[in-house]
Structure formats: structure tokens, C-alpha cells
Amino acid sequence: MIKQICVLLYDYNSKKVINRWQGHTGPVTKVCYGSSCKGVFSSSRDKTIKLWEIGNPNFKHDFVGHSLVVTAIHLNKDNSLLCSGSRDNSVKLWDVESATCIKTNSIAQNLVTDLKFIPESSLIVQTGEDKQVRAFDVRSLQPVYTLPSKQYIQMCCDVSSDGNYVVSSSNGFSGKGCEVTIWDIRCRKLVKELFGHQEAVEACLFLPGSNAGHVISASRDCTVKLWNVHTGVQETQCCFSGSGPLTSLAAYQDGSVLVGSFNQGIHLLTLKDQNLVQVMYF
């Protein structure tokens, strides 16, 4: 049986598929939504990034230029720029409207795992398999600084809404490594290391809205953990036995959290009285 490669837009309230897009020739690695351009971006092992419009079965733009799997994508605030990273050691900056590559920067051994635009600044933060967390200037796409090197591969990153802090997470196994790290990028220093996961931490992010001041992380050990940024204390966790490795996270202003899993699809959680409660999975 040949598996279809597709990107789905799913309404979990009505439990209906809104859009099913096909066009990639390799597995999809990341997706992100552009709230300003009203489009969905997807990256793939086929080395491309595609822009999809709701209601249109065909992709609007094809961003071609990477020579290996595209592992990371992110949009700036007004959705005019897209940054991408790849296992080809490069970070690229794209003009969304024309799907044109504006700038490229390649650094030896910089196999990119994740990247994010830093709010209210001209910087992009990026993690990689060389265990580094770097910041690039959007205007030149040149490295501005590198944070102190970690012992393990940095799997992902996120930026606080005020642009002052970065969180990154580590690869590891049997409790070695597997930490979540909080950085103060104003002074470019490590603030806290959060230990508790037993396997590689695939995803981490700052919670928005009334839950600001908290970081959530998801690991191959099948657990999601909620951390207090200021104290470094784990406040709660949720375990998904049988889900396989947890792969990704998304969070909303109302306290809802989506968790991607290898075996059980996507879990919808809500943060209630500082506890993570599963609402459904699909």
C-alpha cells in the first residue's frame, strides 16, 4: 500500500477535514500558518517549501533552493518573510509574495533543527546538530552571536513574546541530556536548565496569554511537562502511554495545547488549575 503524502487542515471541533493538500513528493517535516497571509506553509524531505491557500487544492508557491531535507520554517510578524533551515547546512530568507530567495547563509556542520524570528528585533535564532544556538541578523543573514555550546544536539527553539528569552531543548537518552534550557538573549547567558525528561526533547515553547511565564516541552519519553520559567520548577506533566515519541507542540491563548505523537495522532490538552488535561485526540 502506497501512503499518501498530504497536508491536512482539520477542524477538531466539528471533526472535519477542511482541506487536504497534495503536492510534496517526500514526507512533510514542518507546517506553519500565516495569520496575515491566510496561508499554510509546509516543508518536506523533497527539499521544497510550499504555500497553500484555504479552499485551493493546488499550492500557490513553491520555494525551491535547498539541496537536502528542509527541517525548519518560520514566518515574521507580517508574513512578508519566511526563513528556512535544512540539513544542507544553510539558512535561507525568502520573500513570501514572490517565493524568491533573498539571502542564504551556509555554515559547515550546521545541520539546522529549528529557527524562529525574534519579536521586535531584526534577528533570527537557530538551533542545530552542532549543539549551537545562533542568532542571525535578518538584514544580512550573518551570524551576530552564538550562545554557549551545549553538550547535546539542540532539537528545537522558541522565543518569548517580549523577545528577551529563548528556550531550546536537547537530544539525549536514559535521562542523560534531555534538558530544556532557558537563555536570556539580552546578556546572552544561560538562565536555567530544566531536567526531568528521560529521552530527547523534540519540542518546546513558551505559552502565550495568561500562561506567559511558563514553558511546555514534549519528549520521546511520551511525556509533556509544564515548567515555571522563573523558578525552573516542573509544575505538572501528562503522560501518553502507547503514543510513541511526541513530536511537536502548538499552543493557544485560551490555554489549549496541541501535541503531535508518532502513533496516536494529535492530542488536544487544556491547562486547567495548572494541570494538563486531555480533551480529545484525533
N, C-alpha and C positions, 0 to 999 in steps of 0.2 A: 504493500500500500504506500503510495506517494503522499507525503504530508504536504498540505498547502502552506505556503508562506504568506501570511497576511497580517495586516494591522487592523485591529477592531476598535470601533468607538461604541462603548456599551453603556446603556442607561441601567444602573443596577437597581434603581427604584422600580422601574417597570419590567426589569429583567428582559430587555430587548436590545438587540444589536441595531445601532443606528446606522453605522457604516461599516462595510468590510472592504478594505483596500488591498489589492494585489498588484505587484509590480517588482518587488525585490526578488532577486534570484538566489539569495542566501539568507540564513536566519537573521531576524531583526535583533539588534543589540540594545538599542535605547529608543525611547519616544519622548517627545515633549510637546506641550500645547502652547501656541501663541495666542494669548488673550487679546492682543491688539489686532493681529492679522487674521484671527479666527481660523488658524490652520494647525494641522498636526504634522510634526516633523518626525521622521524615523531614520535611524541609521542601521547599517547592515554589514554582515560579513561579505557582501558583494562589493564593498568598498565605496558605496554611494550613500547619499542622504537624499530623501525625497520629502517634498512638501505636498500634503494632501488637503483638499478643501472639503468641508462638510457638504454632502449632497452630490459631490462629483466623484464618480468611480475611478477616475484617472488622476495620476499625480500632476500637479501644476508645474513643479520644478524638479529637476534632477541635479543635485550638486555633485559633480564628478571631479576628482582630483587626487584623492588618497590612493596609495598603491597597496595598502593592506586593509584589514578589517577596521571599520570606524567604530570606536569604542565609547565615544563621549560626544554629546551635543548639548548646547545651551543657548538661549536667546537673551539679548539685552532687553532692558525695560520696555522700550518702544517697539521691539520686534523688528528693528531695521537691520540688525546684525545678528549673525549666527556664528558661534565658534564651535569648532570640532577638533577632536583628537583621535589619534589612530595608533595602531601598533607599528606603523611605518616611521615612528619617532617624531611625527610632526603635529603641530598645532596650526589650524587654519582659521582665518577670519573671512566670512562670506557676506556679501550684500544680498539680503533676502529677496528684494524686489527683482533683481536681475539674475540671481543664482550664480553670481560671479565671485571667484576667489579674489579677495583684495590683498591679503598678506599671508605668508607662510613662514613658520619658523621650525627648523629641524635641529634637534639636539641628540647626539649619539647616546644610545641606550635609553632614551626617554620614551618607553612604551607607555603611552597615555592610558590611564584608567578612568579619569573623570576630570571635569573642569566646570567652572562657574564664573559668570560675570560678578564682580563685587559691586553692590549697590552704591550709588552716589560717588563713584570713582571712575577712573579710566583704566582699571586693572581687571585681569582675569586670573583666577587661582586655578592651579592644575596639579593633580597627583599622578604618579607613575610607578612603574615597576622598578625604577631605580631607587625607590624608597624616599624620593624627594617630594616636597611640596613647594611649588614655584609660583611666583607672580609675574605676569607679563603685562606690559603697557599696551593697551589696545591700539594706540596711535602708531606704534612702530612694530608691535608684536615681538619686542625684545624683552628678555628676562630683566626684571627690576631687582628682585631679590629671591633668595632661596632660604626657606626656614631650616632649622637644624635637622640633620638627617635622622631618620628613624631606622630601627633595626630590621623591620619587616616591610614588605611591599605595601604601599598605601593604596587601598582599594577604591576609595571614593572621597568626596569632599562636599561641603556645603558652606554657605556664608550666612551670618546673622543678618537680620533685616536692616540693622543700623550700619552694616559694613565694617564693624570693628573686630569681629571674631570669625575664625574659620574652624570647622570641625573636620577631621579626617579619621579614617579607620584603617586598621591593619589586617593583613593576612596573618596566618598562624595556624596552630593545631594543638590539641590537647592542653589548652589553656596557655600555651606559650605564644607571645604576641597577642593577637586578637583584641587589642585595646582600641578604645576611642580616645582621640586626642583633641583637646581644645587649645587653640592658638589665639593670642592677641596680636593681630597684624599691625596694630599701631606701633608697638615696640618690637614686633617680630619675635616674640618669645612664646614658648610652651607654657600654658597656664595650668592645665590638668591632664592627667592620664586616667582614663576610666577603665578599670579591669572587671571582668566578670563573665564575658563570653568565653566559650571553650573552643570555638572554631573561628575561622576567618569571618570578619565582619564585612558583609557585602554592601551594606547601605547605612547611611547616617544622615540625619538632617535636623536643623533647628525647627522647632514647632512655631507656627505663626499665631497671631492674635493674642488672646488672653492666656495662652500657654507659652508665650515667649519666656525665655529663661530656662527652657528645657530642650534637651536633645533626645532624639529617639534613634535606636540602632537595631539592625536586623542582621542575623548571622546564619552561617551554615549549620549552627548547632540547633536550629529550629526555634530560637527564642527572639522575641522583640523586647528590648529594655528601654525604660524611660529614665533619664538622668537629669538631675538638677545641675545646671551649668555652674552656678555659684558655689555650691558645696561639693560637687563631684559625687554626690550620693545617688545610688540607684534607688528610685522611688517605687517602681513596680516593674513587673515583667509579665509576659504572656508566652506560653509555650504551645507550639503546634506540632504535636507528635504525629509522625507519619507524613508531614508536609514535604519532607525533603529539605534541602537548603533553601533558606529565604533569600530572595534575590534583589528586591527593590522596595522603595518606600515612596509614598506621596502623602502629604498632609494638608488639611483644610482649616480655614478659620474657625469653623464650628467645633473643632476637636476631633473630627473624623480622620482616621488614618487608613490608608490602603497599603497592604503588604503583599508583594508578589512571592509566590512559592513555586518550587520545582514540580511538585506532584499534585497540589490541591488548588491550583488556580490562584485567585486573588482573594485575600481575606479583608473584610471591612471591619475595622475596630472603632470604638468610640472611647474617648477619655472621660471617665465619669468618676468624680470624687477621687481623682488621682489614681484610678485603676483603669487598666486597659481591658475592655470588654468586647468580645467578638459579637458582631451584629449578624453577619452572614458571610458566606464565601461563594464565589461563582467562578 
